Amino acid sequence: TIKTLLHGPETNLEVAQSLVSRLVDVDTFDESEAVVVNYRSDCKKFRNHVRVGALRDEKSGNVTHLVGVFCKLRDDLND
């Protein structure tokens, strides 16, 4: 779930949930993105650019898969 991927005391869950809610309407969804604070397993925080896009069947246009990319932006938020 998104909560297991994006979590921590300073992670804005409203932004993460907004990202997920845009995915729900697959008929109109194309792609969505957000920047959030996230945490490594050692509890150090970093900024993450999250981008999610829909892959559609060429003939039907139906969404067949969702692809998510997480890109670490900064690792020095622990000062």
C-alpha angles and dihedrals in degrees: 000000000000090000091062091050098042114039146131142094096289097036109116101229091187089064091047092047091048088055090053094045090057088056093057095072096064093171093068100022118112106151142330136190142186141171115231139169110249136175135235121224089264088058095249111140129230139169116257128197106211120195125178126186138180124238112208133199108255094225104037100027089224119144108254101171142008119221122202127193124192116195120186109227105179135007099184101081093111098083 
